[in-house]
Amino acid sequence: MARTRRPVVARWFTDDTVPEAEFRLLGTRCTACASVFFPREDDWCRNPGCSGGELVEVPLSPRGRVWSYTDGRYRPPAPYVSDPDSPWEPYTLVAVELAAEAMVVLGQAAPGVRPADLAVGTEVEVVPGVLNEDGVHTWTTWNWRPVAREERS
């Protein structure tokens, strides 16, 4: 039986089958005030100074700069899946500033990225990731990965 791929949260990022260079987080933008929201907002503008406008889906910037980071040394709560019988692997959390959207987005670092690999200001890019797999499903998410030196702008 083939595994089905499912996003951990629907409509928060593009389908992970697109080429990695086209993978994006998806937010919404208010047409009245241009405020951008992530997680997305589909009902009303969250800007208290806006009388409201239509909310349209927008892909967020594919790159940003590390605003903060840490390591997770505990089993996370739901919606994350953690098998208490399997060995625990610490993970790296990264808060990334997206300058064009004027926001900070939290996410896990790509597998193999440790806190020692990061510094505040490091340029990172969003890439597809896998949150959990079992015999039937693969739950997909996003990860942050440092941009290779030769690719930095």
Backbone as a ProteinNet text record, in pm:
[ID]
protein_1_A
[PRIMARY]
MARTRRPVVARWFTDDTVPEAEFRLLGTRCTACASVFFPREDDWCRNPGCSGGELVEVPLSPRGRVWSYTDGRYRPPAPYVSDPDSPWEPYTLVAVELAAEAMVVLGQAAPGVRPADLAVGTEVEVVPGVLNEDGVHTWTTWNWRPVAREERS
[TERTIARY]
83.5	0	88.8	60.2	137.7	97.7	194.9	169	106	11	-44.7	28.1	48.5	115.1	7.9	17.2	-79.8	-7.4	-46.2	13.2	-35.9	51.4	10.9	-100.1	-97.5	-206	-234.5	-355.8	-392.9	-383.5	-333.5	-328.5	-233.8	-136.8	-36.3	89.4	103.1	219.2	180.1	262.4	233.6	248.6	195.3	207.4	355.8	396.7	539.3	590.9	504.1	550.6	599.8	583.3	637.7	789.4	861.2	1007.1	1045.1	1150.4	1190.1	1204.2	1255	1273.2	1140.6	1029.8	898.6	816.4	867.9	796.9	785	665	640.7	541.2	557.4	451.6	343.6	217.2	106.1	39.1	28.2	-41.5	-158.3	-216.5	-321.2	-288.4	-334	-313.2	-448.8	-468.3	-591	-579.7	-681.4	-677.7	-700.3	-752.7	-776.6	-651.9	-581.4	-468.4	-333.8	-332.3	-212.2	-143.4	-207.8	-151.1	-144.7	-34.4	-14.5	-22.3	-87	-106.8	-53.5	17.5	54.8	58.8	-14.8	-94.9	-201.4	-245.7	-341.4	-467.5	-533.9	-664.2	-759	-870.4	-963.2	-1097.2	-1117.4	-1248	-1250.7	-1154	-1154.2	-1011.6	-991.7	-860.5	-834.3	-719.7	-683.9	-620.8	-601.3	-544.8	-654	-636	-741.4	-768.6	-676.4	-696.1	-759.6	-798.6	-854.1	-1003	-1078.1	-1222.2	-1251.7	-1150.3	-1165	-1167.6	-1117	-1115.3	-1115.3	-1109.9	-1103.3	-966.4	-961.6	-835.8	-797.7	-679	-633	-509.1	-498.4	-383.2	-258.9	-148.3	-20.2	91.7	183.6	301.2	394.1	450.9	543.1	683.5	768.8	908.1	973	1051.1	1115.2	1237.3	1289.4	1407.6	1384.4	1454.5	1450.5	1578.6	1580	1698.7	1660.2	1750.6	1725.6	1708.9	1597.1	1565.6	1601.2	1578.1	1612.9	1612.6	1672.3	1673.8	1702.6	1666.9	1692.9	1682.8	1713.5	1694.6	1578.8	1508.2	1397.1	1444.6	1449.6	1500.6	1391.2	1267.1	1155.1	1061.3	979.8	880	770.2	740.8	641.9	498.7	407.9	266.7	199.3	73.2	-6.2	-8.7	-11.1	-40.6	81.9	197.5	315.6	297.3	348.9	336.8	470.8	467.7	591.2	565.6	631.6	617	701.7	636.7	713.8	806.8	786.1	870.9	993.4	998.4	1113.9	1214.2	1340.5	1441.4	1410.9	1438	1410.2	1526.6	1495.9	1595.2	1566.3	1656.4	1634.6	1624.8	1559.9	1543.1	1571.7	1592.5	1623.2	1502	1463	1354.8	1415.4	1356.6	1408.9	1294.6	1315	1223.1	1288.1	1217.3	1274.2	1198.4	1274	1213.6	1202.7	1079.9	1054.3	1036.5	1138.4	1139.7	1026.3	1001	897.9	759.7	734.5	603.6	598.3	712.8	722.5	667.3	715.7	670.5	781	762.6	852.9	772.9	827.5	761.5	848.5	786.5	855.4	845.1	947.3	943.7	1064.5	1061.4	1176.4	1281.8	1406.6	1515.8	1513.1	1570.2	1580.2	1661.1	1634.9	1711.4	1861.8	1932.8	2077.8	2124.9	2034.4	2073.2	2065.2	2178.3	2186.1	2196.8	2170.1	2187.3	2327	2428.5	2565.7	2583.5	2490.5	2498	2434.3	2372.5	2295.8	2353	2316.1	2344.4	2234.1	2206.1	2109.5	2158.6	2071	2106.4	2140.7	2158.7	2188	2073.5	2106.6	2003.4	1959.8	1826.4	1770	1661.5	1627.9	1522	1423.8	1299.4	1196.5	1204.4	1195.4	1200.2	1094.6	1048.3	951	1015	933.2	982.8	880.1	922.9	835.7	829.5	708	689.2	683.5	614	599.7	559.1	592.3	551.9	507.7	410	375.1	355.5	298.2	282.2	183	100.3	-6.3	13.1	58.5	65	204.5	231.6	346.1	288.8	311	261.6	371.9	338.3	437.3	425.5	534.1	541.6	646.2	693.5	802.2	919.3	1038	1159.8	1235.7	1325.9	1417	1556.7	1625.4	1759.3	1850.5	1972	2065.4	2093.2	2104.2	2136	2286.3	2323.6	2464.7	2535.7	2659.1	2735.2	2732.7	2750.9	2756.4	2621.4	2511.7	2378.1	2331.2	2401.8	2356.7	2361.8	2257.5	2251.1	2314.9
-117.9	0	125.3	217.8	341.1	436.2	507.8	608	730.7	790.3	917.1	1029.8	1139.9	1257	1356.9	1404.9	1499.9	1613.1	1736.5	1846.5	1840.1	1874	1873.2	1975.4	2086.2	2185.4	2224.2	2200.3	2227.1	2376	2405.5	2538.6	2635.2	2582.6	2669.2	2675.1	2582.8	2583.3	2514.4	2537.9	2478	2327.1	2259.8	2114.6	2080.3	1985.6	1953.9	1876	1852.4	1786.6	1887.6	2018.1	2118.3	2115.6	2161.8	2168.3	2248.7	2204.5	2268.9	2420.4	2466.7	2611.3	2687.4	2617.4	2682.1	2662.9	2587.8	2562.4	2692.7	2723	2847.2	2824.6	2903.2	2915.5	3001.1	2977.9	3053.7	3135.2	3263	3352.4	3415.5	3514.3	3592.8	3740.3	3819.3	3964.7	4032.2	4134.1	4213.4	4311.3	4314.8	4405.2	4551	4575.1	4713.3	4777	4703.5	4763.7	4700.3	4592.9	4520.8	4443.4	4429.5	4348.1	4202.7	4136.3	3996.1	3914.3	3797.3	3713	3572.4	3521.1	3380.7	3345.6	3240.9	3158.8	3241.4	3187.8	3256.1	3292.7	3393.4	3435.4	3437.2	3368.1	3359.4	3426.8	3481.6	3537.8	3689.9	3752.4	3897.2	3947	4073.9	4135	4149.2	4099.8	4107.4	4240.9	4329.4	4460.7	4544.9	4585.3	4660.5	4797.4	4850.7	4980.1	4973.4	4853.9	4834.5	4804.7	4864.7	4837.2	4708.1	4648.8	4517.5	4523.7	4420.6	4404.2	4256.8	4225	4085.4	4030.5	3905.7	3841.2	3747.2	3767.5	3686.7	3608.5	3487.4	3403.6	3459.4	3460	3506.1	3412.6	3380.3	3305.7	3400.6	3353.7	3436	3425.7	3515.6	3516.1	3380.4	3330.6	3200.7	3206.4	3326.8	3343.2	3449.4	3433	3530.9	3520.6	3589	3589.5	3538.4	3459.9	3406.2	3521.7	3523.1	3622.6	3566.5	3434	3363.3	3213.7	3135.5	2990.8	2923.1	2797	2718	2570.8	2485.7	2343.1	2292.8	2194.5	2132.5	2000.5	1993.4	1872.4	1798.2	1816.8	1747	1697.8	1601.4	1553.3	1657.7	1703.4	1810.7	1759.8	1852.6	1817.7	1810.1	1765.6	1762.1	1901.8	1917.3	1817.5	1736.6	1762.2	1684.2	1541.3	1449.1	1307.9	1261.5	1197.2	1151	1014.9	914.1	778.4	764.1	744.3	734.9	614.1	517.1	398.1	412.6	520	539.1	632.9	622.1	710.4	856.4	943.7	1086.1	1152.3	1233.5	1310.1	1458.4	1534.2	1678.7	1741.3	1854.7	1924.2	2071.8	2142.9	2285.4	2365.2	2463.1	2555.4	2687	2746	2869.8	2970	3090.5	3201.7	3284.7	3299.1	3363.2	3490.8	3599.3	3727.3	3735.8	3755.2	3778.7	3929.6	3996	4142	4199.2	4141.6	4196.1	4190.3	4088	4071.4	4133.5	4180	4239.4	4145.1	4019.4	3920.9	3821.7	3749.9	3642.7	3513	3410.3	3279.8	3174.3	3095.9	2990.5	2858.7	2777.7	2645	2564.7	2436	2352.2	2372.6	2355	2355.8	2224.1	2224.6	2103.2	1998.3	1870.7	1765.8	1789.9	1769.1	1786.3	1925.9	2025.1	2161.9	2172.8	2205.1	2217.6	2364.9	2397.2	2537.2	2591.2	2506.4	2550	2592.8	2554	2589.9	2725.5	2785.8	2909.1	3023.7	3143.9	3265.5	3364	3455.9	3560.3	3631.4	3647.1	3711.3	3615.7	3486.6	3387.8	3385	3386	3375.8	3229.8	3209.2	3074.9	3075.2	2954.3	2939.3	2833.3	2848.3	2751.2	2634.2	2512.2	2390.7	2293	2201.8	2103.2	2009.9	1964.1	1873.9	1766.6	1670	1561.8	1570.8	1579.4	1585.3	1445.7	1354.6	1218.5	1125	998.4	894.9	771.7	703.4	571	482.9	366.9	276.3	323.3	421.9	467	611.1	699.3	842.3	900.2	1004.3	1091	1230.2	1286.7	1420.8	1520.7	1613.8	1709.8	1843.5	1916.9	2047.7	2130.4	2236.7	2316.7	2314	2336.3	2348.6	2471.3	2518.4	2627.1	2568.7	2608.6	2558	2675.9	2679.6	2787.1	2786.3	2905.4	2920.4	2899	2819.7	2794.6	2926.3	2938.8	3063.8	3113.7	3025.4	3067.1	3114.5	3083.5	3125.2	3253.1	3298.7	3415.5	3540.3	3622.3	3746.9	3862
0	0	0	-88.6	-98	15.1	66.5	169.3	107.2	177.4	131.9	202.4	130.4	186.6	225.9	348.9	400.9	472.1	443.9	520.6	664.5	759	899	921.8	849.9	852.3	707.6	662.9	523.1	490.6	370.3	311.1	381.7	458.1	517.8	432.4	336.1	246.3	116.9	14.3	-115.8	-107.1	-203.9	-212.9	-214.8	-132.8	-124.6	-245.3	-343.6	-465.9	-569.6	-543	-635.9	-623.4	-724	-710.9	-585.8	-517.4	-392	-406.4	-518.8	-540.1	-543.2	-565.9	-572.2	-444.3	-347.3	-222.4	-143.3	-92.9	-18.7	93.9	200.2	298.9	235.6	272.8	216.3	325.5	301.6	393	321.5	385.1	320.1	337.2	240.4	242.4	231.5	312.9	307.5	190.7	106.7	-9.1	30.8	150.4	194.1	255.9	342.9	414.3	381.5	304.9	262.6	374.9	491.1	598.8	553.1	589.3	554.3	682.5	672.2	789.1	766.6	866.8	873.8	1021.4	1063.3	976.3	904.8	796.5	710.3	788	740.5	793.2	675.5	686.5	574	599.6	721	753	761.3	829.6	842.8	864.1	837	855.3	1005.3	1051	1193.6	1230.5	1134.1	1162.7	1228.9	1356.1	1424.9	1363.6	1285.3	1222.8	1085	1042.6	907.9	916.8	826.7	823	748.2	689.5	625.8	475.6	418.9	274.8	243.4	117.2	77.2	116.9	160.9	195.9	82.9	26.9	-85.2	-43.6	-94.5	-64.4	-131.7	-57.4	-112.6	-66.6	-156.8	-112.9	-37.4	71.2	149.2	91.3	134.5	88.1	113.8	18.6	38	129.3	154.1	237.6	343.4	453.1	560.5	641.1	754.1	841.2	978.9	1037.2	1170.7	1268	1336	1438.2	1575.1	1592.3	1715.2	1685.2	1773.4	1754.4	1887.9	1897.1	2017.4	1982	2077.5	2055.2	2140.8	2087.8	2158.9	2216.7	2346.1	2410.1	2485.4	2442.5	2504.6	2395.3	2427.5	2331.9	2321.4	2200.6	2185.7	2202.2	2237.5	2250.7	2113.9	2111.5	1987.8	1927.2	1796	1695.4	1652.5	1713	1678.7	1726.6	1650.2	1682.3	1737.1	1851.4	1912.9	1977	1927.4	1978.8	2105.6	2220.9	2345.8	2350.5	2261.2	2260	2168.9	2091	2002	2068.4	2030.5	2090.1	2057.3	2152.5	2132.7	2061.9	1961.1	1886.4	1907	1972.3	1983.3	1844.3	1835.1	1708	1729.9	1622.5	1629.9	1584.6	1665.2	1631	1585.6	1481.9	1425.7	1408.6	1457.7	1432.3	1322	1210.2	1091.6	1059.2	1044.1	1006.3	854.6	807.6	665.5	650.7	600.2	595.4	511.6	393.8	304.1	367.6	449.5	512.5	651.3	703.2	836.7	943.2	939.3	1038.1	1068.1	1179.1	1218.7	1217.8	1152.5	1139.7	1207.4	1293.4	1365.2	1289.2	1295	1234.1	1276.2	1245.8	1273.9	1166.5	1207.3	1110.6	1034	915.9	835.3	911.1	885.2	952	937.2	1046.2	1045.6	1080.8	1082.9	1120.2	1272	1334.7	1480.1	1518.4	1644.4	1686.8	1656.8	1663.7	1635	1489.9	1401.3	1259.1	1230.7	1332.7	1312.5	1394.8	1355.8	1431	1396.5	1486.4	1454.3	1329.3	1231.5	1105.3	993	1023.4	919.2	818.2	689.1	586.3	574.8	577.9	566.9	460.4	414.4	315.2	362.1	318.7	353.6	255.5	310.4	229.2	280.1	193.7	241.2	343.4	436.6	539.6	572.4	648.2	694.5	845.7	899.2	1043	1103.2	1035.7	1087.3	974.5	990.7	895	971.5	916.7	965.9	843.6	859.3	747	643.2	676.5	586.8	539	627.9	597.1	617.9	543.2	565.8	587.3	707.2	736.8	703	613.9	565.2	637.3	635.8	699.9	625.9	687.8	631.5	729	675.7	755.7	708	792.6	757	743.2	637.3	609.2	575.9	635.2	598.8	448.9	392.4	250.6	234.6	136.2	109.8	80.1	122.8	105.7	-37.7	-134.4	-275.3	-327.1	-254.9	-298.1	-230.3	-129.1	-51.6	-137.6	-116.5	-194.3	-121.7
[MASK]
+++++++++++++++++++++++++++++++++++++++++++++++++++++++++++++++++++++++++++++++++++++++++++++++++++++++++++++++++++++++++++++++++++++++++++++++++++++++++

